[in-house]
Amino acid sequence: MLVVDDNEDNREIYATMLRHAGFEVEVACDGEEALAVARRFLPEVVIMDLGMPVMDGWEAIKALRADPDTKHAYVVVVSGFADSRSRARATEAGCDEFLAKPCLPRDLTAVITRALDR
């Protein structure tokens, strides 16, 4: 798993929860760092925030999809930008699933389980 969020608390909460569930987890604080980590780590699932500095989540998703090594990752957007326009932009960028913040750990775990079962 790769957890991408500019908020350190969010990164650590999601990463800790996922590690506790038995997943290997890497973290990144913005889209640019996410691309570097994803190219090295090749995650099966990426948990992506949208509103971040340096490179936002929409651009990072597009870049993940454009890279042959990362294009198959299942991208779950977890964002406070939950309006219909933000959701549509995330879908157009290539996200597979969208959860609005705050999301419950069981909801995120359920989405990840479905992603890994595909």
Backbone as a printed PyTorch tensor [residue, N CA C, xyz], in Angstrom:
tensor([[[  0.8370,  -1.1730,   0.0000],
         [  0.0000,   0.0000,   0.0000],
         [  0.8840,   1.2390,   0.0000]],

        [[  0.4010,   2.2700,  -0.6250],
         [  1.0420,   3.5770,  -0.5620],
         [ -0.0050,   4.5700,  -0.0810]],

        [[  0.3000,   5.2660,   1.0010],
         [ -0.5960,   6.2750,   1.5650],
         [ -0.0130,   7.6360,   1.2400]],

        [[ -0.8030,   8.4670,   0.5460],
         [ -0.3440,   9.7870,   0.1220],
         [ -1.2690,  10.8470,   0.7080]],

        [[ -0.7180,  11.6920,   1.5810],
         [ -1.5030,  12.7500,   2.2060],
         [ -0.5360,  13.7950,   2.7380]],

        [[ -0.8470,  15.0640,   2.5380],
         [  0.0360,  16.1170,   3.0380],
         [ -0.1080,  16.3300,   4.5390]],

        [[ -1.1570,  15.7980,   5.1300],
         [ -1.3670,  15.9160,   6.5680],
         [ -0.7090,  14.7210,   7.2640]],

        [[  0.3010,  15.0080,   8.0740],
         [  1.0590,  13.9440,   8.7230],
         [  0.1790,  13.0390,   9.5900]],

        [[ -0.7650,  13.6350,  10.3160],
         [ -1.6540,  12.8330,  11.1570],
         [ -2.4560,  11.8350,  10.3260]],

        [[ -3.0020,  12.3020,   9.2100],
         [ -3.7660,  11.4020,   8.3370],
         [ -2.8880,  10.2790,   7.8020]],

        [[ -1.6830,  10.6380,   7.3400],
         [ -0.7590,   9.6160,   6.8290],
         [ -0.4990,   8.5450,   7.8810]],

        [[ -0.2050,   8.9810,   9.0840],
         [  0.1420,   8.0370,  10.1380],
         [ -1.0500,   7.2000,  10.5900]],

        [[ -2.2300,   7.8000,  10.6520],
         [ -3.4290,   7.0420,  11.0350],
         [ -3.6940,   5.9290,  10.0190]],

        [[ -3.7220,   6.2880,   8.7370],
         [ -4.0060,   5.2850,   7.7080],
         [ -2.8890,   4.2520,   7.6340]],

        [[ -1.6290,   4.6890,   7.6830],
         [ -0.5030,   3.7610,   7.5980],
         [ -0.5100,   2.7920,   8.7820]],

        [[ -0.7400,   3.3030,   9.9750],
         [ -0.7660,   2.4490,  11.1690],
         [ -1.9050,   1.4450,  11.0870]],

        [[ -3.0770,   1.8990,  10.6710],
         [ -4.2260,   1.0190,  10.5380],
         [ -3.9340,  -0.0990,   9.5350]],

        [[ -3.3390,   0.2570,   8.4070],
         [ -3.0620,  -0.7280,   7.3660],
         [ -1.9530,  -1.6930,   7.7880]],

        [[ -0.9380,  -1.1770,   8.4660],
         [  0.1220,  -2.0660,   8.9670],
         [ -0.4510,  -3.0430,   9.9930]],

        [[ -1.3160,  -2.5390,  10.8490],
         [ -1.9590,  -3.3890,  11.8490],
         [ -2.7800,  -4.4980,  11.1810]],

        [[ -3.3240,  -4.2010,  10.0020],
         [ -4.1040,  -5.1950,   9.2570],
         [ -3.2010,  -6.1550,   8.4770]],

        [[ -1.8710,  -5.9470,   8.5590],
         [ -0.9360,  -6.8680,   7.9290],
         [ -0.3550,  -6.4380,   6.6000]],

        [[ -0.6190,  -5.2110,   6.1930],
         [ -0.1150,  -4.7380,   4.9100],
         [  1.2540,  -4.0700,   5.0510]],

        [[  2.0490,  -4.1920,   4.0140],
         [  3.2940,  -3.4290,   3.9200],
         [  2.9080,  -2.0540,   3.3910]],

        [[  3.3470,  -0.9980,   4.0790],
         [  2.8960,   0.3530,   3.7520],
         [  4.0750,   1.3050,   3.6080]],

        [[  4.0370,   2.1020,   2.5650],
         [  4.9350,   3.2350,   2.3730],
         [  4.0780,   4.4880,   2.4110]],

        [[  4.6920,   5.6380,   2.6910],
         [  3.9620,   6.9030,   2.7480],
         [  4.6470,   7.9570,   1.8990]],

        [[  3.8580,   8.9430,   1.4910],
         [  4.3600,  10.1010,   0.7540],
         [  3.5290,  11.3100,   1.1470]],

        [[  4.1520,  12.4890,   1.1050],
         [  3.4690,  13.6990,   1.5780],
         [  2.9160,  14.5830,   0.4560]],

        [[  3.1820,  14.2340,  -0.7920],
         [  2.6100,  14.9840,  -1.9150],
         [  2.6730,  14.1050,  -3.1610]],

        [[  2.0800,  14.5820,  -4.2360],
         [  2.0160,  13.7860,  -5.4550],
         [  3.3640,  13.4810,  -6.0620]],

        [[  4.2690,  14.4250,  -6.0170],
         [  5.6000,  14.2100,  -6.5970],
         [  6.3380,  13.0970,  -5.8490]],

        [[  6.3140,  13.1590,  -4.5260],
         [  6.9500,  12.1090,  -3.7290],
         [  6.2330,  10.7740,  -3.9460]],

        [[  4.9200,  10.8130,  -4.1000],
         [  4.1480,   9.5940,  -4.3380],
         [  4.6110,   8.8830,  -5.6000]],

        [[  4.8790,   9.6370,  -6.6530],
         [  5.3310,   9.0250,  -7.9040],
         [  6.6800,   8.3470,  -7.7270]],

        [[  7.5900,   9.0120,  -7.0320],
         [  8.9130,   8.4280,  -6.7930],
         [  8.8010,   7.1450,  -5.9720]],

        [[  8.0050,   7.1740,  -4.9080],
         [  7.8420,   6.0040,  -4.0580],
         [  7.1360,   4.8890,  -4.8340]],

        [[  6.1080,   5.2350,  -5.5960],
         [  5.3550,   4.2290,  -6.3550],
         [  6.2360,   3.5380,  -7.3920]],

        [[  7.1100,   4.2710,  -8.0340],
         [  7.9970,   3.6670,  -9.0370],
         [  8.9880,   2.6970,  -8.3920]],

        [[  9.3630,   2.9720,  -7.1660],
         [ 10.3070,   2.1140,  -6.4450],
         [  9.5940,   0.9380,  -5.7650]],

        [[  8.4290,   1.1950,  -5.1870],
         [  7.7220,   0.2460,  -4.3340],
         [  6.6900,  -0.5990,  -5.0930]],

        [[  6.1420,  -0.0730,  -6.1870],
         [  5.1140,  -0.7270,  -7.0000],
         [  3.9430,  -1.2480,  -6.1580]],

        [[  3.2130,  -0.3250,  -5.5290],
         [  2.0990,  -0.7370,  -4.6630],
         [  0.9270,  -1.3090,  -5.4560]],

        [[  0.2040,  -2.2140,  -4.8200],
         [ -1.0230,  -2.7350,  -5.4140],
         [ -2.1650,  -1.7410,  -5.2440]],

        [[ -2.1410,  -1.0170,  -4.1250],
         [ -3.1910,  -0.0450,  -3.8080],
         [ -2.5380,   1.2610,  -3.3840]],

        [[ -3.0960,   2.3710,  -3.8680],
         [ -2.6470,   3.7060,  -3.4800],
         [ -3.8280,   4.4300,  -2.8440]],

        [[ -3.6200,   4.9230,  -1.6240],
         [ -4.6090,   5.7480,  -0.9330],
         [ -4.1700,   7.1820,  -1.1760]],

        [[ -4.9560,   7.9640,  -1.9140],
         [ -4.5230,   9.2700,  -2.4140],
         [ -5.4220,  10.4060,  -1.9480]],

        [[ -4.8090,  11.3930,  -1.2990],
         [ -5.4880,  12.6500,  -1.0080],
         [ -5.5020,  13.4730,  -2.2930]],

        [[ -6.3340,  14.4800,  -2.3740],
         [ -6.3730,  15.3200,  -3.5770],
         [ -5.6840,  16.6640,  -3.3870]],

        [[ -6.0210,  17.3850,  -2.3250],
         [ -5.4900,  18.7270,  -2.1200],
         [ -4.1420,  18.6800,  -1.4230]],

        [[ -3.0600,  18.7280,  -2.2180],
         [ -1.7060,  18.6670,  -1.6590],
         [ -0.8090,  19.6620,  -2.3740]],

        [[  0.2670,  20.0860,  -1.7100],
         [  1.2230,  20.9880,  -2.3570],
         [  2.1110,  20.2190,  -3.3410]],

        [[  2.9170,  20.9360,  -4.0670],
         [  3.8880,  20.4330,  -5.0430],
         [  3.1860,  19.8170,  -6.2430]],

        [[  2.4960,  18.6860,  -6.0510],
         [  1.6690,  18.0750,  -7.0920],
         [  0.4200,  17.5370,  -6.4060]],

        [[ -0.7430,  17.9830,  -6.8790],
         [ -1.9800,  17.5440,  -6.2390],
         [ -2.3200,  16.1050,  -6.6270]],

        [[ -3.3150,  15.5590,  -5.9590],
         [ -3.7040,  14.1830,  -6.1880],
         [ -4.2370,  13.9140,  -7.5850]],

        [[ -4.9510,  14.8530,  -8.1670],
         [ -5.4760,  14.6500,  -9.5230],
         [ -4.3370,  14.4330, -10.5090]],

        [[ -3.3160,  15.2860, -10.4340],
         [ -2.1650,  15.1610, -11.3330],
         [ -1.3690,  13.8960, -11.0370]],

        [[ -1.2400,  13.5630,  -9.7690],
         [ -0.5050,  12.3530,  -9.3910],
         [ -1.2000,  11.1010,  -9.9310]],

        [[ -2.5150,  11.0650,  -9.8670],
         [ -3.2530,   9.9130, -10.4000],
         [ -3.0150,   9.7940, -11.9000]],

        [[ -3.0980,  10.9090, -12.6090],
         [ -2.8430,  10.8860, -14.0640],
         [ -1.4480,  10.3480, -14.3550]],

        [[ -0.4760,  10.8010, -13.5810],
         [  0.9060,  10.3530, -13.7910],
         [  1.0630,   8.8670, -13.4630]],

        [[  0.4110,   8.3900, -12.4090],
         [  0.4500,   6.9600, -12.0870],
         [ -0.1290,   6.1400, -13.2340]],

        [[ -1.2270,   6.6100, -13.7840],
         [ -1.8940,   5.8970, -14.8800],
         [ -1.0660,   5.9200, -16.1720]],

        [[ -0.2690,   6.9530, -16.3500],
         [  0.5380,   7.0840, -17.5680],
         [  1.8150,   6.2470, -17.5270]],

        [[  2.2040,   5.8040, -16.3430],
         [  3.4480,   5.0430, -16.1760],
         [  3.1480,   3.5510, -16.2860]],

        [[  3.8040,   2.8430, -17.2050],
         [  3.5320,   1.4080, -17.3630],
         [  3.7800,   0.5840, -16.0950]],

        [[  4.6800,   1.0450, -15.2300],
         [  4.9940,   0.3030, -14.0130],
         [  3.9690,   0.5100, -12.8990]],

        [[  3.2270,   1.6060, -12.9340],
         [  2.2920,   1.9130, -11.8480],
         [  0.8310,   1.9830, -12.2970]],

        [[  0.5860,   1.8500, -13.5740],
         [ -0.7760,   2.0590, -14.0880],
         [ -1.7990,   1.0620, -13.5640]],

        [[ -1.3490,  -0.0960, -13.0650],
         [ -2.2870,  -1.1100, -12.6000],
         [ -2.6490,  -0.9820, -11.1180]],

        [[ -2.0280,  -0.0460, -10.4180],
         [ -2.3530,   0.1470,  -8.9960],
         [ -3.8170,   0.5660,  -8.8690]],

        [[ -4.4790,   0.0610,  -7.8550],
         [ -5.8590,   0.4290,  -7.5540],
         [ -5.7930,   1.7170,  -6.7380]],

        [[ -6.3690,   2.7920,  -7.2460],
         [ -6.2650,   4.1020,  -6.5950],
         [ -7.5690,   4.4290,  -5.8700]],

        [[ -7.4370,   4.5890,  -4.5580],
         [ -8.5660,   4.9700,  -3.7110],
         [ -8.3320,   6.4030,  -3.2590]],

        [[ -9.1710,   7.3080,  -3.6950],
         [ -9.0870,   8.6870,  -3.2340],
         [ -9.7910,   8.7790,  -1.8850]],

        [[ -9.0870,   9.3810,  -0.9160],
         [ -9.6660,   9.6840,   0.3890],
         [ -9.4290,  11.1710,   0.5920]],

        [[-10.4910,  11.9620,   0.4580],
         [-10.3090,  13.4130,   0.4120],
         [-11.4710,  14.1650,   1.0440]],

        [[-11.1440,  15.3390,   1.5400],
         [-12.1560,  16.2650,   2.0220],
         [-12.8270,  16.9990,   0.8780]],

        [[-12.2360,  16.9520,  -0.3200],
         [-12.8460,  17.5390,  -1.5140],
         [-13.8650,  16.5360,  -2.0390]],

        [[-15.0400,  16.5220,  -1.4310],
         [-16.0340,  15.4990,  -1.7380],
         [-17.1830,  16.0120,  -2.6050]],

        [[-17.0600,  17.2230,  -3.1410],
         [-18.1210,  17.7520,  -4.0020],
         [-18.1310,  17.0030,  -5.3340]],

        [[-19.1970,  17.1390,  -6.0750],
         [-19.3650,  16.3690,  -7.3160],
         [-18.2900,  16.6990,  -8.3520]],

        [[-17.8710,  17.9570,  -8.4160],
         [-16.8210,  18.3330,  -9.3860],
         [-15.4990,  17.6650,  -9.0460]],

        [[-15.1250,  17.6490,  -7.7790],
         [-13.8720,  17.0090,  -7.3600],
         [-13.9170,  15.5130,  -7.6100]],

        [[-15.0650,  14.9140,  -7.3260],
         [-15.2270,  13.4790,  -7.5830],
         [-15.1070,  13.1820,  -9.0800]],

        [[-15.7470,  13.9930,  -9.8920],
         [-15.6900,  13.7890, -11.3390],
         [-14.2540,  13.9440, -11.8560]],

        [[-13.5560,  14.9460, -11.3710],
         [-12.1490,  15.1330, -11.7730],
         [-11.2970,  13.9340, -11.3600]],

        [[-11.5520,  13.3890, -10.1710],
         [-10.7920,  12.2290,  -9.7000],
         [-11.0770,  11.0080, -10.5840]],

        [[-12.3280,  10.8230, -10.9470],
         [-12.6930,   9.7170, -11.8330],
         [-12.0480,   9.8890, -13.1960]],

        [[-12.1040,  11.1100, -13.7320],
         [-11.4710,  11.3870, -15.0250],
         [ -9.9630,  11.1610, -14.9710]],

        [[ -9.3460,  11.4630, -13.8380],
         [ -7.9020,  11.2740, -13.6860],
         [ -7.5530,   9.7900, -13.6340]],

        [[ -8.5180,   8.9580, -13.2040],
         [ -8.2750,   7.5210, -13.1900],
         [ -8.4200,   6.8360, -11.8530]],

        [[ -9.0420,   7.4960, -10.8750],
         [ -9.2130,   6.8100,  -9.5840],
         [-10.2380,   5.6910,  -9.7240]],

        [[-10.0850,   4.6810,  -8.8950],
         [-10.9770,   3.5280,  -8.9280],
         [-12.1120,   3.6260,  -7.9160]],

        [[-11.8550,   4.3520,  -6.8340],
         [-12.8350,   4.4440,  -5.7460],
         [-12.6400,   5.7860,  -5.0520]],

        [[-13.7120,   6.3170,  -4.4700],
         [-13.6490,   7.6180,  -3.8000],
         [-14.3190,   7.5160,  -2.4360]],

        [[-13.5910,   7.9020,  -1.3890],
         [-14.1520,   7.9840,  -0.0420],
         [-13.9640,   9.4030,   0.4680]],

        [[-15.0010,   9.9530,   1.0700],
         [-14.9180,  11.2990,   1.6370],
         [-14.3260,  11.2300,   3.0440]],

        [[-13.4780,  12.2040,   3.3610],
         [-12.9580,  12.3320,   4.7270],
         [-14.0230,  12.9840,   5.5850]],

        [[-14.1180,  12.6310,   6.8140],
         [-13.3830,  11.5300,   7.4460],
         [-14.0430,  10.2110,   7.0780]],

        [[-13.2120,   9.2010,   6.8090],
         [-13.7780,   7.8840,   6.5160],
         [-13.4150,   6.9400,   7.6530]],

        [[-14.2880,   6.0260,   7.9010],
         [-14.0740,   5.0510,   8.9640],
         [-13.0590,   4.0040,   8.5140]],

        [[-12.2360,   3.5370,   9.4290],
         [-11.2550,   2.5010,   9.0710],
         [-11.8990,   1.2800,   8.4170]],

        [[-13.0650,   0.8720,   8.8980],
         [-13.7050,  -0.3170,   8.3100],
         [-14.1190,  -0.0670,   6.8590]],

        [[-14.4880,   1.1840,   6.5240],
         [-14.8560,   1.4980,   5.1430],
         [-13.6360,   1.4260,   4.2330]],

        [[-12.5210,   1.9740,   4.6960],
         [-11.2920,   1.9250,   3.9110],
         [-10.8150,   0.4810,   3.7700]],

        [[-10.8640,  -0.2690,   4.8280],
         [-10.4600,  -1.6770,   4.7890],
         [-11.3270,  -2.4700,   3.8220]],

        [[-12.6160,  -2.2010,   3.8090],
         [-13.5270,  -2.8940,   2.8960],
         [-13.1720,  -2.6020,   1.4370]],

        [[-12.8690,  -1.3470,   1.1350],
         [-12.4950,  -0.9650,  -0.2290],
         [-11.1890,  -1.6520,  -0.6300]],

        [[-10.2380,  -1.6770,   0.2680],
         [ -8.9510,  -2.3090,  -0.0220],
         [ -9.1210,  -3.8120,  -0.2310]],

        [[ -9.9390,  -4.4360,   0.5810],
         [-10.1990,  -5.8720,   0.4370],
         [-10.8060,  -6.1760,  -0.9250]],

        [[-11.7790,  -5.3560,  -1.3390],
         [-12.3810,  -5.5350,  -2.6720],
         [-11.3280,  -5.3570,  -3.7600]],

        [[-10.4660,  -4.3630,  -3.5930],
         [ -9.4350,  -4.0930,  -4.5930],
         [ -8.4850,  -5.2720,  -4.7220]],

        [[ -8.0830,  -5.8390,  -3.6180],
         [ -7.1390,  -6.9510,  -3.6460],
         [ -7.7790,  -8.2460,  -4.1330]],

        [[ -9.1030,  -8.3460,  -3.9820],
         [ -9.8130,  -9.5440,  -4.4480],
         [-10.0690,  -9.5300,  -5.9510]],

        [[ -9.8730,  -8.3820,  -6.5870],
         [-10.1810,  -8.2880,  -8.0290],
         [ -9.2270,  -9.0520,  -8.8870]]])
